[in-house]
Amino acid sequence: MSIENKTPVNPSSFNKINETELFTKYKSSYISAFLDFSLHTFLFSSSLYLLSLFKNSIFSIFTIPLLGLVLHRNYVVFHDCGHNSYTPNKTLNYILSTYYGITTFSSSNWILDHQTHHLTNGNIENEYKFKFNELLYYNVNQYKNFNFFYKQIFTFFHTPIIFFSFFPILYFCVIQRFIYLIKKIKYKQKINSSLFTIIINHSLNNIGVFFLLFIIYKNNILVYYLLSLYISFIINFLLFFNQHTFNPSYVVCNKEWTQRNSGLLGSSFIQIPNYLKYFTMGIEYHHIHHTNAKIPGYNLQKYHEEVVSKSNIFDNIVKLSMNDCYNNLWLVLYDKDKMKYRTLKEVNEEIENNKNN
């Protein structure tokens, strides 16, 4: 894990490259978006066809995960459309995000929280009072104050196999259905979108999901599609967790926090095997995405390689191997005193040692 010598990034490191010129070179264009959309639509359609063709065959053990990978890419396209980076046109991005959101059970309202995530990642005292790490809700001191019963519940639900199999269902199948509507009603001043727009987006997604499920049910592939979707949910959460949960962590106060360091020090570069890179569509280059979310996923690798060839700006980014990503799944508490993420095993051993001393 390349995590040594993490220091604030000096903007002068860009002395050999022109940021504006690079952004212009790698931002979306109608041609690049059309080519990516065309290929992906073909692969999505082909995966659905293969799922239907082999639904009663042993080959479904291949077609189900294949569609799961394609559906994960659907979500990354949906994600880019939410950032208005997939195509140059805002209306077209909205249409595509609505369509891909239906296929992945995700409302276009998702961007309301996600934009705040970009403004707060790693900022422990941000003005939005938003979780500096969206998937970790408690710190070590809070855990130590839990009673015995609550500690057992917390431990059970934060066992990786439980957390990453249960919480994705809760998020995509329950929270995504209406949570932003509740948030808008409760926190009117914090969500910069009208209640009407939120209701429309939720309605479009819920109605679309209903008709999608009806259509695939009529084609006798409902169970197979849901299994593929479940695989995509898990992949999504595994990647998102590792994009911001690693050591040494980037968790700082408001005065120290910067957007650039949130990206370059607080977002990882996951070493995805080449044969899977099409399906992750650049989301593994998260250090770039949090620095400039307007670069579409299908251009992030090329952007990264050009920056590396011309400057040292990415020298301190965190590179996570697949093994690193696996080990990070046990990091469930943030320790404010030690300024790092810790496992429950570590914290429980510390509690026991303190009792014995």
C-alpha positions as CSV (number, residue, x, y, z in Angstrom):
1,M,0.0,0.0,0.0
2,S,1.7,3.2,-1.2
3,I,0.8,5.5,1.7
4,E,4.1,6.9,3.0
5,N,4.9,10.5,3.3
6,K,1.4,11.9,2.8
7,T,1.9,15.6,2.8
8,P,-0.3,18.5,1.5
9,V,-0.1,18.8,-2.2
10,N,1.7,21.8,-3.5
11,P,-0.1,23.3,-6.5
12,S,3.3,24.2,-8.1
13,S,3.7,20.5,-8.7
14,F,1.6,21.2,-11.8
15,N,4.5,23.2,-13.2
16,K,4.9,21.0,-16.3
17,I,1.2,20.7,-17.2
18,N,-1.6,23.1,-17.9
19,E,-4.7,22.1,-15.9
20,T,-7.1,24.0,-18.1
21,E,-5.7,22.6,-21.2
22,L,-5.8,19.0,-19.8
23,F,-9.4,19.4,-18.7
24,T,-10.4,20.7,-22.1
25,K,-8.6,17.7,-23.7
26,Y,-10.3,15.1,-21.5
27,K,-13.7,16.5,-20.7
28,S,-16.7,14.9,-22.4
29,S,-17.6,15.5,-26.0
30,Y,-20.7,14.4,-27.9
31,I,-18.6,12.0,-29.9
32,S,-16.8,10.4,-26.9
33,A,-20.1,10.1,-25.0
34,F,-21.8,8.6,-28.0
35,L,-19.1,6.1,-28.6
36,D,-19.1,5.0,-24.9
37,F,-22.9,4.9,-24.8
38,S,-23.2,2.9,-28.0
39,L,-20.7,0.2,-26.9
40,H,-22.2,0.0,-23.4
41,T,-25.7,-0.2,-24.7
42,F,-24.7,-3.1,-26.9
43,L,-23.0,-4.9,-24.0
44,F,-25.9,-4.2,-21.7
45,S,-28.4,-5.6,-24.3
46,S,-26.2,-8.6,-25.0
47,S,-25.8,-9.4,-21.3
48,L,-29.6,-9.3,-20.9
49,Y,-30.0,-11.5,-23.9
50,L,-27.5,-14.0,-22.6
51,L,-29.1,-13.9,-19.2
52,S,-32.5,-14.8,-20.8
53,L,-30.9,-17.4,-23.2
54,F,-29.2,-19.3,-20.4
55,K,-31.7,-18.8,-17.6
56,N,-32.3,-22.5,-17.2
57,S,-28.7,-23.5,-17.9
58,I,-25.5,-24.1,-15.9
59,F,-24.1,-21.2,-17.9
60,S,-26.2,-18.8,-15.7
61,I,-23.3,-19.0,-13.2
62,F,-21.4,-16.9,-15.8
63,T,-24.3,-14.7,-17.2
64,I,-25.5,-13.6,-13.8
65,P,-22.2,-12.1,-12.6
66,L,-21.5,-10.7,-16.1
67,L,-24.7,-8.7,-16.0
68,G,-23.8,-7.7,-12.4
69,L,-20.6,-6.2,-13.7
70,V,-22.4,-4.4,-16.5
71,L,-25.0,-3.1,-14.1
72,H,-22.2,-1.8,-12.0
73,R,-21.0,0.2,-15.0
74,N,-24.6,1.4,-15.5
75,Y,-24.3,2.9,-12.0
76,V,-21.0,4.6,-12.8
77,V,-22.6,6.1,-16.0
78,F,-25.5,7.2,-13.8
79,H,-23.0,8.7,-11.3
80,D,-21.2,10.6,-14.1
81,C,-24.5,11.9,-15.5
82,G,-25.3,13.2,-12.0
83,H,-22.1,15.2,-12.1
84,N,-22.9,16.4,-15.6
85,S,-19.7,14.9,-16.9
86,Y,-20.8,12.0,-19.0
87,T,-22.0,14.3,-21.9
88,P,-21.6,18.0,-22.5
89,N,-25.4,18.5,-22.3
90,K,-27.1,18.9,-18.9
91,T,-30.6,17.8,-20.2
92,L,-29.1,14.8,-21.9
93,N,-27.3,13.9,-18.7
94,Y,-30.5,14.1,-16.7
95,I,-32.3,11.9,-19.2
96,L,-29.6,9.3,-19.1
97,S,-29.3,9.4,-15.3
98,T,-33.0,8.8,-15.1
99,Y,-32.8,5.8,-17.4
100,Y,-29.7,4.3,-15.8
101,G,-31.1,5.1,-12.4
102,I,-34.1,2.9,-13.1
103,T,-31.9,-0.1,-14.1
104,T,-29.9,0.3,-10.9
105,F,-32.7,1.3,-8.5
106,S,-31.2,4.8,-8.0
107,S,-33.1,8.0,-8.0
108,S,-31.6,11.1,-9.7
109,N,-32.0,12.8,-6.3
110,W,-28.9,10.8,-5.2
111,I,-26.7,13.7,-6.5
112,L,-28.1,15.9,-3.7
113,D,-26.2,14.0,-1.0
114,H,-23.3,13.1,-3.3
115,Q,-22.5,16.7,-4.1
116,T,-22.3,17.3,-0.3
117,H,-20.0,14.3,0.0
118,H,-17.6,16.0,-2.5
119,L,-17.7,19.2,-0.4
120,T,-17.0,17.4,2.9
121,N,-15.0,14.3,2.4
122,G,-12.4,14.2,5.2
123,N,-13.6,17.5,6.8
124,I,-14.5,16.5,10.3
125,E,-16.1,19.8,11.2
126,N,-17.7,20.8,7.9
127,E,-20.4,23.4,7.8
128,Y,-22.9,21.0,6.4
129,K,-22.6,18.7,9.5
130,F,-22.2,15.9,7.0
131,K,-20.4,12.7,7.8
132,F,-16.8,13.1,6.8
133,N,-16.9,9.4,5.8
134,E,-20.3,8.4,4.6
135,L,-20.0,4.8,5.5
136,L,-18.6,5.2,9.0
137,Y,-20.9,6.7,11.6
138,Y,-19.0,6.3,14.9
139,N,-15.6,7.0,16.4
140,V,-13.6,5.0,18.9
141,N,-14.7,7.1,21.9
142,Q,-18.4,6.7,21.0
143,Y,-17.9,2.9,20.7
144,K,-16.2,2.7,24.1
145,N,-19.3,4.4,25.7
146,F,-21.7,1.8,24.2
147,N,-23.3,-0.6,26.6
148,F,-22.5,-4.3,26.3
149,F,-25.7,-5.1,24.3
150,Y,-25.2,-2.3,21.8
151,K,-21.6,-3.3,21.3
152,Q,-22.7,-6.8,20.3
153,I,-25.2,-5.4,17.8
154,F,-22.7,-3.0,16.4
155,T,-20.1,-5.8,16.1
156,F,-22.5,-8.1,14.3
157,F,-23.7,-5.6,11.7
158,H,-20.1,-4.4,11.1
159,T,-18.8,-7.8,10.3
160,P,-17.8,-7.3,6.6
161,I,-19.8,-10.2,5.3
162,I,-23.0,-8.9,7.1
163,F,-22.4,-5.2,6.4
164,F,-21.6,-5.6,2.7
165,S,-24.4,-8.1,2.1
166,F,-27.2,-6.4,4.0
167,F,-26.6,-2.6,3.8
168,P,-26.5,-2.4,0.0
169,I,-30.0,-3.8,-0.1
170,L,-31.2,-1.3,2.6
171,Y,-29.6,1.5,0.7
172,F,-30.8,0.8,-2.9
173,C,-34.1,-0.8,-2.1
174,V,-35.3,1.3,0.8
175,I,-33.3,4.5,1.2
176,Q,-33.2,5.3,-2.5
177,R,-37.0,5.0,-2.7
178,F,-37.9,8.0,-0.5
179,I,-35.1,9.2,1.8
180,Y,-34.4,12.5,0.0
181,L,-38.1,13.4,0.2
182,I,-37.9,13.0,4.0
183,K,-34.7,15.0,4.1
184,K,-36.2,17.8,2.1
185,I,-39.2,18.1,4.4
186,K,-37.0,18.0,7.5
187,Y,-34.0,20.0,6.4
188,K,-35.5,22.5,3.9
189,Q,-32.6,25.0,4.1
190,K,-29.9,22.3,3.5
191,I,-31.1,20.8,0.2
192,N,-30.9,23.1,-2.7
193,S,-33.6,21.6,-4.8
194,S,-37.4,22.1,-4.9
195,L,-39.7,19.7,-3.3
196,F,-41.5,19.4,-6.6
197,T,-38.3,18.3,-8.4
198,I,-37.5,15.8,-5.7
199,I,-41.0,14.3,-5.9
200,I,-40.8,14.1,-9.7
201,N,-37.4,12.4,-9.6
202,H,-38.6,9.9,-7.0
203,S,-41.8,9.2,-8.9
204,L,-40.0,8.6,-12.2
205,N,-37.6,6.2,-10.5
206,N,-40.2,4.3,-8.6
207,I,-42.6,4.0,-11.6
208,G,-39.7,3.1,-13.8
209,V,-38.4,0.4,-11.4
210,F,-42.0,-1.0,-11.2
211,F,-42.3,-1.3,-15.0
212,L,-38.7,-2.7,-15.3
213,L,-39.5,-5.4,-12.8
214,F,-42.8,-6.2,-14.5
215,I,-41.1,-6.5,-17.9
216,I,-38.4,-8.8,-16.7
217,Y,-40.9,-10.8,-14.7
218,K,-43.0,-11.3,-17.9
219,N,-39.8,-12.6,-19.6
220,N,-39.1,-15.0,-16.7
221,I,-35.8,-13.6,-15.7
222,L,-36.8,-11.6,-12.6
223,V,-34.8,-13.7,-10.1
224,Y,-31.8,-13.8,-12.3
225,Y,-31.8,-10.0,-12.9
226,L,-32.2,-9.3,-9.1
227,L,-29.3,-11.6,-8.4
228,S,-27.2,-9.6,-10.9
229,L,-28.4,-6.4,-9.4
230,Y,-27.4,-7.6,-6.0
231,I,-23.9,-8.4,-7.2
232,S,-23.6,-4.9,-8.6
233,F,-24.8,-3.4,-5.3
234,I,-22.1,-5.2,-3.4
235,I,-19.4,-4.2,-5.9
236,N,-20.5,-0.6,-5.6
237,F,-20.3,-0.6,-1.8
238,L,-16.9,-2.4,-1.7
239,L,-15.4,0.1,-4.1
240,F,-17.0,3.2,-2.4
241,F,-15.8,2.0,1.0
242,N,-12.2,1.7,-0.2
243,Q,-12.2,5.0,-2.0
244,H,-12.1,6.8,1.3
245,T,-11.4,4.3,4.1
246,F,-7.7,3.6,4.5
247,N,-4.7,4.5,6.6
248,P,-3.1,7.0,7.0
249,S,-6.4,8.8,6.8
250,Y,-7.2,12.2,5.5
251,V,-9.5,13.6,8.3
252,V,-8.8,17.2,9.1
253,C,-10.5,20.3,10.6
254,N,-12.2,22.8,8.4
255,K,-9.2,25.2,8.5
256,E,-6.8,22.6,7.0
257,W,-9.3,21.0,4.5
258,T,-8.9,21.7,0.8
259,Q,-10.8,20.3,-2.1
260,R,-7.5,19.2,-3.8
261,N,-6.1,17.4,-0.8
262,S,-9.5,15.8,-0.2
263,G,-9.0,14.2,-3.6
264,L,-5.2,13.6,-3.7
265,L,-4.8,12.6,-0.1
266,G,-8.3,11.5,1.0
267,S,-9.3,9.5,-2.1
268,S,-7.6,6.3,-3.2
269,F,-6.4,4.9,-6.5
270,I,-7.5,1.3,-6.5
271,Q,-5.4,-1.1,-8.6
272,I,-8.2,-2.8,-10.5
273,P,-7.1,-5.7,-12.8
274,N,-7.1,-4.7,-16.4
275,Y,-9.8,-7.3,-17.4
276,L,-12.2,-5.5,-15.0
277,K,-11.4,-1.9,-15.8
278,Y,-14.1,-1.6,-18.5
279,F,-16.8,-2.4,-15.9
280,T,-15.4,0.0,-13.2
281,M,-15.1,2.8,-15.9
282,G,-12.4,4.8,-14.1
283,I,-14.1,5.1,-10.8
284,E,-11.0,3.5,-9.3
285,Y,-9.1,6.7,-10.2
286,H,-10.9,8.4,-7.4
287,H,-8.1,10.7,-6.5
288,I,-8.8,12.5,-9.9
289,H,-12.6,12.3,-9.6
290,H,-12.5,14.2,-6.3
291,T,-10.1,16.8,-7.7
292,N,-12.2,17.4,-10.8
293,A,-15.6,15.6,-11.0
294,K,-16.2,17.0,-14.5
295,I,-13.9,14.6,-16.2
296,P,-15.9,11.6,-17.3
297,G,-15.0,8.1,-16.0
298,Y,-14.1,6.8,-19.5
299,N,-11.3,9.4,-19.7
300,L,-9.8,9.2,-16.2
301,Q,-7.2,6.6,-17.0
302,K,-5.8,8.6,-19.9
303,Y,-5.8,11.8,-17.8
304,H,-4.0,10.0,-15.0
305,E,-1.3,8.6,-17.3
306,E,-0.6,12.0,-18.9
307,V,-0.3,13.7,-15.5
308,V,2.1,11.0,-14.3
309,S,4.2,11.4,-17.4
310,K,4.5,15.2,-17.0
311,S,4.5,16.0,-13.3
312,N,4.9,14.6,-9.7
313,I,1.4,15.6,-8.6
314,F,0.3,12.0,-8.0
315,D,3.4,10.9,-6.1
316,N,1.6,10.9,-2.7
317,I,-1.7,9.3,-3.7
318,V,-2.8,6.2,-1.9
319,K,-2.6,3.1,-4.2
320,L,-4.6,0.2,-2.9
321,S,-4.1,-3.4,-4.1
322,M,-6.9,-5.9,-4.0
323,N,-5.4,-7.3,-0.9
324,D,-5.3,-3.8,0.7
325,C,-9.0,-3.4,-0.2
326,Y,-9.9,-6.6,1.5
327,N,-8.0,-5.8,4.7
328,N,-9.6,-2.3,4.8
329,L,-13.0,-3.8,5.2
330,W,-12.4,-4.3,8.9
331,L,-11.7,-0.6,9.5
332,V,-15.0,0.5,11.0
333,L,-14.1,3.2,13.6
334,Y,-12.2,6.5,13.4
335,D,-9.8,7.2,16.2
336,K,-9.6,11.0,16.7
337,D,-6.7,10.7,19.1
338,K,-4.5,8.5,16.9
339,M,-5.9,10.1,13.7
340,K,-6.5,6.8,11.9
341,Y,-9.2,4.2,11.1
342,R,-9.2,1.1,13.4
343,T,-10.6,-2.3,13.5
344,L,-13.0,-3.5,16.3
345,K,-10.5,-6.2,17.2
346,E,-7.8,-3.5,17.9
347,V,-10.2,-1.3,19.9
348,N,-11.6,-4.2,22.0
349,E,-8.1,-5.4,22.8
350,E,-7.2,-1.9,23.9
351,I,-10.3,-1.8,26.1
352,E,-9.4,-5.1,27.7
353,N,-5.8,-4.0,28.3
354,N,-7.0,-0.8,30.0
355,K,-9.2,-2.8,32.3
356,N,-6.4,-5.1,33.3
357,N,-3.9,-2.2,34.0
